[in-house]
Each structure stands twice: as C-alpha cells, then as structure tokens.
C-alpha cells in the first residue's frame, strides 16, 4: 500500500505506483513531473502551471476516475494540524479495514520464513 499525503512526484511517484494499491489524501497531487515543470516544458512559461495541472490530471479525483489509484481519503477544510491527524485516522482505519478483508479472503497472511 502506498499513500500519497502531499505532492507525490518525480521518481518517487513511479516507485509508489508498484504497490498493490495507491491511496491519496483528497487534496494531494501525484505525478512524475510538477505542473510548473510541465508548463515550463510545454508552454515555455511556468506561470501556466494551473493550466498544465488540468491537462496532467494530477488530482486524487482525476486519478481515481482513470483507475490509477484505489481510494481517496477525505480531508476537512480548512487544513490544520488537527485535521491532519483526523485524516490520518481515516486512512489508518481504512487500511485496517482493508487488511481485515484480505485476511477473510485468505490473502492477508504473508508466508512465515525462518530466520
């Protein structure tokens, strides 16, 4: 399981994609290139980053619609330290629920290897 909690970018974004599932906080972005970098290359103007972000489809909602991520973890607005902990709790709760589902299906226990 990989969780994108802010800006998942560059080679790190590629590394996170190899997980069985990718979850994102609602307001996180996930891309191999920042919108500013994309705008600099495509439009020769980094100030067009908002336009580039729309084309790139970097939001959690966009990526879930494209079936590139499995789950979006809701966030409260406005963002604050307290809200972050509650969002973490929702992600952690979702993880435990998902793990229990795998266990019920017999896929949750890794093989035991002697040391």
PyMOL commands that place a pseudoatom at each C-alpha (Angstrom):
pseudoatom trace, name=CA, resn=UNK, resi=1, chain=A, elem=C, hetatm=0, pos=[0.000, 0.000, 0.000]
pseudoatom trace, name=CA, resn=UNK, resi=2, chain=A, elem=C, hetatm=0, pos=[1.279, 3.439, -0.938]
pseudoatom trace, name=CA, resn=UNK, resi=3, chain=A, elem=C, hetatm=0, pos=[-0.313, 6.608, 0.444]
pseudoatom trace, name=CA, resn=UNK, resi=4, chain=A, elem=C, hetatm=0, pos=[0.187, 9.983, -1.209]
pseudoatom trace, name=CA, resn=UNK, resi=5, chain=A, elem=C, hetatm=0, pos=[-0.189, 12.622, 1.507]
pseudoatom trace, name=CA, resn=UNK, resi=6, chain=A, elem=C, hetatm=0, pos=[1.108, 15.728, -0.279]
pseudoatom trace, name=CA, resn=UNK, resi=7, chain=A, elem=C, hetatm=0, pos=[2.981, 16.013, -3.535]
pseudoatom trace, name=CA, resn=UNK, resi=8, chain=A, elem=C, hetatm=0, pos=[3.968, 12.638, -4.972]
pseudoatom trace, name=CA, resn=UNK, resi=9, chain=A, elem=C, hetatm=0, pos=[6.327, 13.474, -7.782]
pseudoatom trace, name=CA, resn=UNK, resi=10, chain=A, elem=C, hetatm=0, pos=[9.310, 12.507, -9.894]
pseudoatom trace, name=CA, resn=UNK, resi=11, chain=A, elem=C, hetatm=0, pos=[10.896, 9.070, -9.428]
pseudoatom trace, name=CA, resn=UNK, resi=12, chain=A, elem=C, hetatm=0, pos=[9.139, 8.754, -6.095]
pseudoatom trace, name=CA, resn=UNK, resi=13, chain=A, elem=C, hetatm=0, pos=[5.787, 8.787, -7.901]
pseudoatom trace, name=CA, resn=UNK, resi=14, chain=A, elem=C, hetatm=0, pos=[6.945, 5.939, -10.076]
pseudoatom trace, name=CA, resn=UNK, resi=15, chain=A, elem=C, hetatm=0, pos=[8.148, 3.991, -7.039]
pseudoatom trace, name=CA, resn=UNK, resi=16, chain=A, elem=C, hetatm=0, pos=[4.782, 4.401, -5.292]
pseudoatom trace, name=CA, resn=UNK, resi=17, chain=A, elem=C, hetatm=0, pos=[2.962, 3.002, -8.325]
pseudoatom trace, name=CA, resn=UNK, resi=18, chain=A, elem=C, hetatm=0, pos=[4.376, -0.501, -7.808]
pseudoatom trace, name=CA, resn=UNK, resi=19, chain=A, elem=C, hetatm=0, pos=[2.250, -1.048, -4.677]
pseudoatom trace, name=CA, resn=UNK, resi=20, chain=A, elem=C, hetatm=0, pos=[-0.827, -3.257, -4.898]
pseudoatom trace, name=CA, resn=UNK, resi=21, chain=A, elem=C, hetatm=0, pos=[-2.917, -0.196, -4.059]
pseudoatom trace, name=CA, resn=UNK, resi=22, chain=A, elem=C, hetatm=0, pos=[-2.340, 3.554, -4.066]
pseudoatom trace, name=CA, resn=UNK, resi=23, chain=A, elem=C, hetatm=0, pos=[-4.432, 5.805, -1.814]
pseudoatom trace, name=CA, resn=UNK, resi=24, chain=A, elem=C, hetatm=0, pos=[-4.357, 9.601, -1.774]
pseudoatom trace, name=CA, resn=UNK, resi=25, chain=A, elem=C, hetatm=0, pos=[-5.402, 12.365, 0.548]
pseudoatom trace, name=CA, resn=UNK, resi=26, chain=A, elem=C, hetatm=0, pos=[-8.181, 14.305, -1.140]
pseudoatom trace, name=CA, resn=UNK, resi=27, chain=A, elem=C, hetatm=0, pos=[-6.022, 17.388, -1.826]
pseudoatom trace, name=CA, resn=UNK, resi=28, chain=A, elem=C, hetatm=0, pos=[-2.748, 15.627, -2.664]
pseudoatom trace, name=CA, resn=UNK, resi=29, chain=A, elem=C, hetatm=0, pos=[-1.271, 15.521, -6.153]
pseudoatom trace, name=CA, resn=UNK, resi=30, chain=A, elem=C, hetatm=0, pos=[0.517, 12.618, -7.822]
pseudoatom trace, name=CA, resn=UNK, resi=31, chain=A, elem=C, hetatm=0, pos=[2.577, 12.925, -10.987]
pseudoatom trace, name=CA, resn=UNK, resi=32, chain=A, elem=C, hetatm=0, pos=[6.025, 12.204, -12.330]
pseudoatom trace, name=CA, resn=UNK, resi=33, chain=A, elem=C, hetatm=0, pos=[6.517, 15.929, -13.045]
pseudoatom trace, name=CA, resn=UNK, resi=34, chain=A, elem=C, hetatm=0, pos=[5.287, 19.045, -11.238]
pseudoatom trace, name=CA, resn=UNK, resi=35, chain=A, elem=C, hetatm=0, pos=[2.727, 21.226, -13.033]
pseudoatom trace, name=CA, resn=UNK, resi=36, chain=A, elem=C, hetatm=0, pos=[5.326, 24.032, -13.010]
pseudoatom trace, name=CA, resn=UNK, resi=37, chain=A, elem=C, hetatm=0, pos=[7.883, 21.806, -14.717]
pseudoatom trace, name=CA, resn=UNK, resi=38, chain=A, elem=C, hetatm=0, pos=[5.317, 20.568, -17.226]
pseudoatom trace, name=CA, resn=UNK, resi=39, chain=A, elem=C, hetatm=0, pos=[4.240, 24.169, -18.019]
pseudoatom trace, name=CA, resn=UNK, resi=40, chain=A, elem=C, hetatm=0, pos=[7.867, 25.228, -18.428]
pseudoatom trace, name=CA, resn=UNK, resi=41, chain=A, elem=C, hetatm=0, pos=[8.445, 22.462, -20.971]
pseudoatom trace, name=CA, resn=UNK, resi=42, chain=A, elem=C, hetatm=0, pos=[5.117, 22.535, -22.818]
pseudoatom trace, name=CA, resn=UNK, resi=43, chain=A, elem=C, hetatm=0, pos=[4.186, 26.225, -22.667]
pseudoatom trace, name=CA, resn=UNK, resi=44, chain=A, elem=C, hetatm=0, pos=[7.647, 27.698, -22.011]
pseudoatom trace, name=CA, resn=UNK, resi=45, chain=A, elem=C, hetatm=0, pos=[6.028, 29.507, -19.055]
pseudoatom trace, name=CA, resn=UNK, resi=46, chain=A, elem=C, hetatm=0, pos=[5.900, 28.085, -15.520]
pseudoatom trace, name=CA, resn=UNK, resi=47, chain=A, elem=C, hetatm=0, pos=[3.150, 30.578, -14.634]
pseudoatom trace, name=CA, resn=UNK, resi=48, chain=A, elem=C, hetatm=0, pos=[0.768, 28.407, -16.674]
pseudoatom trace, name=CA, resn=UNK, resi=49, chain=A, elem=C, hetatm=0, pos=[1.026, 25.660, -14.043]
pseudoatom trace, name=CA, resn=UNK, resi=50, chain=A, elem=C, hetatm=0, pos=[-2.747, 25.718, -13.302]
pseudoatom trace, name=CA, resn=UNK, resi=51, chain=A, elem=C, hetatm=0, pos=[-3.458, 25.021, -16.989]
pseudoatom trace, name=CA, resn=UNK, resi=52, chain=A, elem=C, hetatm=0, pos=[-0.830, 22.294, -17.016]
pseudoatom trace, name=CA, resn=UNK, resi=53, chain=A, elem=C, hetatm=0, pos=[-2.294, 20.675, -13.889]
pseudoatom trace, name=CA, resn=UNK, resi=54, chain=A, elem=C, hetatm=0, pos=[-5.687, 20.386, -15.617]
pseudoatom trace, name=CA, resn=UNK, resi=55, chain=A, elem=C, hetatm=0, pos=[-4.111, 18.698, -18.633]
pseudoatom trace, name=CA, resn=UNK, resi=56, chain=A, elem=C, hetatm=0, pos=[-1.963, 16.424, -16.475]
pseudoatom trace, name=CA, resn=UNK, resi=57, chain=A, elem=C, hetatm=0, pos=[-4.887, 15.205, -14.306]
pseudoatom trace, name=CA, resn=UNK, resi=58, chain=A, elem=C, hetatm=0, pos=[-2.888, 15.103, -11.071]
pseudoatom trace, name=CA, resn=UNK, resi=59, chain=A, elem=C, hetatm=0, pos=[-5.739, 15.309, -8.536]
pseudoatom trace, name=CA, resn=UNK, resi=60, chain=A, elem=C, hetatm=0, pos=[-6.988, 12.377, -6.489]
pseudoatom trace, name=CA, resn=UNK, resi=61, chain=A, elem=C, hetatm=0, pos=[-10.410, 12.554, -8.160]
pseudoatom trace, name=CA, resn=UNK, resi=62, chain=A, elem=C, hetatm=0, pos=[-8.885, 12.582, -11.671]
pseudoatom trace, name=CA, resn=UNK, resi=63, chain=A, elem=C, hetatm=0, pos=[-6.597, 9.661, -10.895]
pseudoatom trace, name=CA, resn=UNK, resi=64, chain=A, elem=C, hetatm=0, pos=[-9.370, 7.592, -9.325]
pseudoatom trace, name=CA, resn=UNK, resi=65, chain=A, elem=C, hetatm=0, pos=[-11.538, 8.193, -12.411]
pseudoatom trace, name=CA, resn=UNK, resi=66, chain=A, elem=C, hetatm=0, pos=[-8.626, 6.954, -14.536]
pseudoatom trace, name=CA, resn=UNK, resi=67, chain=A, elem=C, hetatm=0, pos=[-8.363, 3.917, -12.201]
pseudoatom trace, name=CA, resn=UNK, resi=68, chain=A, elem=C, hetatm=0, pos=[-4.764, 4.791, -11.310]
pseudoatom trace, name=CA, resn=UNK, resi=69, chain=A, elem=C, hetatm=0, pos=[-5.493, 4.971, -7.577]
pseudoatom trace, name=CA, resn=UNK, resi=70, chain=A, elem=C, hetatm=0, pos=[-7.863, 2.900, -5.493]
pseudoatom trace, name=CA, resn=UNK, resi=71, chain=A, elem=C, hetatm=0, pos=[-9.004, 5.162, -2.679]
pseudoatom trace, name=CA, resn=UNK, resi=72, chain=A, elem=C, hetatm=0, pos=[-9.342, 8.832, -1.740]
pseudoatom trace, name=CA, resn=UNK, resi=73, chain=A, elem=C, hetatm=0, pos=[-9.011, 9.758, 1.940]
pseudoatom trace, name=CA, resn=UNK, resi=74, chain=A, elem=C, hetatm=0, pos=[-11.289, 12.746, 2.720]
pseudoatom trace, name=CA, resn=UNK, resi=75, chain=A, elem=C, hetatm=0, pos=[-9.788, 15.876, 4.256]
pseudoatom trace, name=CA, resn=UNK, resi=76, chain=A, elem=C, hetatm=0, pos=[-11.524, 18.568, 6.289]
pseudoatom trace, name=CA, resn=UNK, resi=77, chain=A, elem=C, hetatm=0, pos=[-11.376, 22.208, 5.259]
pseudoatom trace, name=CA, resn=UNK, resi=78, chain=A, elem=C, hetatm=0, pos=[-9.622, 24.431, 6.117]
pseudoatom trace, name=CA, resn=UNK, resi=79, chain=A, elem=C, hetatm=0, pos=[-6.479, 22.370, 6.563]
pseudoatom trace, name=CA, resn=UNK, resi=80, chain=A, elem=C, hetatm=0, pos=[-4.930, 22.409, 10.028]
pseudoatom trace, name=CA, resn=UNK, resi=81, chain=A, elem=C, hetatm=0, pos=[-2.684, 20.280, 12.205]
pseudoatom trace, name=CA, resn=UNK, resi=82, chain=A, elem=C, hetatm=0, pos=[-5.732, 18.871, 13.992]
pseudoatom trace, name=CA, resn=UNK, resi=83, chain=A, elem=C, hetatm=0, pos=[-7.428, 17.990, 10.703]
pseudoatom trace, name=CA, resn=UNK, resi=84, chain=A, elem=C, hetatm=0, pos=[-4.301, 16.221, 9.513]
pseudoatom trace, name=CA, resn=UNK, resi=85, chain=A, elem=C, hetatm=0, pos=[-4.448, 13.862, 12.461]
pseudoatom trace, name=CA, resn=UNK, resi=86, chain=A, elem=C, hetatm=0, pos=[-8.119, 13.088, 11.767]
pseudoatom trace, name=CA, resn=UNK, resi=87, chain=A, elem=C, hetatm=0, pos=[-7.336, 12.429, 8.082]
pseudoatom trace, name=CA, resn=UNK, resi=88, chain=A, elem=C, hetatm=0, pos=[-4.526, 10.145, 9.211]
pseudoatom trace, name=CA, resn=UNK, resi=89, chain=A, elem=C, hetatm=0, pos=[-7.017, 8.325, 11.420]
pseudoatom trace, name=CA, resn=UNK, resi=90, chain=A, elem=C, hetatm=0, pos=[-9.386, 7.816, 8.465]
pseudoatom trace, name=CA, resn=UNK, resi=91, chain=A, elem=C, hetatm=0, pos=[-6.518, 6.472, 6.356]
pseudoatom trace, name=CA, resn=UNK, resi=92, chain=A, elem=C, hetatm=0, pos=[-5.346, 4.195, 9.150]
pseudoatom trace, name=CA, resn=UNK, resi=93, chain=A, elem=C, hetatm=0, pos=[-8.890, 2.951, 9.758]
pseudoatom trace, name=CA, resn=UNK, resi=94, chain=A, elem=C, hetatm=0, pos=[-9.323, 2.267, 6.039]
pseudoatom trace, name=CA, resn=UNK, resi=95, chain=A, elem=C, hetatm=0, pos=[-6.049, 0.388, 5.993]
pseudoatom trace, name=CA, resn=UNK, resi=96, chain=A, elem=C, hetatm=0, pos=[-7.071, -1.827, 8.917]
pseudoatom trace, name=CA, resn=UNK, resi=97, chain=A, elem=C, hetatm=0, pos=[-10.476, -2.499, 7.355]
pseudoatom trace, name=CA, resn=UNK, resi=98, chain=A, elem=C, hetatm=0, pos=[-8.826, -3.402, 4.045]
pseudoatom trace, name=CA, resn=UNK, resi=99, chain=A, elem=C, hetatm=0, pos=[-6.320, -5.668, 5.803]
pseudoatom trace, name=CA, resn=UNK, resi=100, chain=A, elem=C, hetatm=0, pos=[-9.137, -7.499, 7.600]
pseudoatom trace, name=CA, resn=UNK, resi=101, chain=A, elem=C, hetatm=0, pos=[-10.870, -8.016, 4.248]
pseudoatom trace, name=CA, resn=UNK, resi=102, chain=A, elem=C, hetatm=0, pos=[-7.707, -9.589, 2.836]
pseudoatom trace, name=CA, resn=UNK, resi=103, chain=A, elem=C, hetatm=0, pos=[-7.446, -11.845, 5.879]
pseudoatom trace, name=CA, resn=UNK, resi=104, chain=A, elem=C, hetatm=0, pos=[-11.046, -13.029, 5.440]
pseudoatom trace, name=CA, resn=UNK, resi=105, chain=A, elem=C, hetatm=0, pos=[-10.252, -13.894, 1.829]
pseudoatom trace, name=CA, resn=UNK, resi=106, chain=A, elem=C, hetatm=0, pos=[-7.101, -15.746, 2.931]
pseudoatom trace, name=CA, resn=UNK, resi=107, chain=A, elem=C, hetatm=0, pos=[-4.738, -13.256, 1.305]
pseudoatom trace, name=CA, resn=UNK, resi=108, chain=A, elem=C, hetatm=0, pos=[-3.727, -11.299, 4.403]
pseudoatom trace, name=CA, resn=UNK, resi=109, chain=A, elem=C, hetatm=0, pos=[-1.097, -13.502, 5.971]
pseudoatom trace, name=CA, resn=UNK, resi=110, chain=A, elem=C, hetatm=0, pos=[2.352, -13.407, 4.466]
pseudoatom trace, name=CA, resn=UNK, resi=111, chain=A, elem=C, hetatm=0, pos=[4.307, -16.635, 4.397]
pseudoatom trace, name=CA, resn=UNK, resi=112, chain=A, elem=C, hetatm=0, pos=[6.413, -17.237, 7.510]
pseudoatom trace, name=CA, resn=UNK, resi=113, chain=A, elem=C, hetatm=0, pos=[10.094, -17.521, 6.681]
pseudoatom trace, name=CA, resn=UNK, resi=114, chain=A, elem=C, hetatm=0, pos=[12.570, -18.851, 9.227]
pseudoatom trace, name=CA, resn=UNK, resi=115, chain=A, elem=C, hetatm=0, pos=[15.398, -16.506, 10.138]
for i in range(1, 115): cmd.bond("trace and resi %d" % i, "trace and resi %d" % (i + 1))
show_as sticks, trace
zoom trace
